[in-house]
Amino acid sequence: MRKLLFLLVFTLIVSCDDSGFNNRNPYLPNYNFSFDINTNLPAYSNLQFASNYIKIYPSNGPSSGVIVFNTGSAYNAFDGGCPNQDLSSCSILTLSGINATCPCDDASYSLFTGQAAGKKYPLKQYRVEINGQNIRVYN
């Protein structure tokens, strides 16, 4: 009976996962942070419309900021640092329309997918939860 109980507990522990979420990147450190955005506030109201973004600098998050983007059907949150460059003065993404560009190598990343043609690492993505007009971004 103990073996069966042990096997059941072991199976439950091993079968738990993180929904396939992986944001590991050798160039960008991991930060534990969480912040909420109320899209009813004027500073964040443009997030109510598709293809708009904001960049936030959370006190306990990445120094390059977090980009929050409305895809039209969901929200994406990405690290504001270049995912294929060591941290430096040129490794902060610049935003233009629906793309983020790394000044170090001129790679252009889609804010819809986080991908850039020919690059090994996509933009480092963070988790997003929606609760009415509030958006929670966390890692």
C-alpha positions, 0 to 999 in steps of 0.5 A, a space after each residue: 500500500 505504501 508503494 502505491 501511495 508513493 507511486 501516486 504522489 510521485 506521479 502527481 509531482 512529476 506530471 505538474 508543469 508550467 504550461 510549457 512557458 519558457 522564457 530562458 535567455 542567456 543574455 537577459 537575467 530572470 527577474 521576479 516581478 509583478 505589476 498591474 495595469 488599469 487600462 481605464 487610467 489615461 496613462 494606459 488607455 491606449 492599450 484598449 486598442 489593437 496594435 498599441 503598446 506601452 513600456 513600463 519600468 517596474 521597480 523590481 523588474 528589468 532595467 530595460 523595461 517591459 513592453 506590453 502590447 495589445 495584439 487585438 485578441 490578447 496581450 503580450 509582454 516582453 523584456 525591453 532588452 535585446 535577446 541576442 546581445 549582451 547587456 550594454 548601452 545599445 541593447 535596449 529595444 527601440 519601438 516603432 509601430 508593431 516592431 521592436 528593433 535592437 540598435 546593436 544589430 538592427 534586428 527587428 522583432 515582431 511584437 505579435 510573435 516576438 520573433 526576428 528573422 534569422 535570430 536564435 532567441 526571440 524576445 523574452 516573454 513574460 506572463 500576462 493575466 487579464 481581469 476585466 480592465 486590469 492587466 497583470 504582468 509577472 514572471 
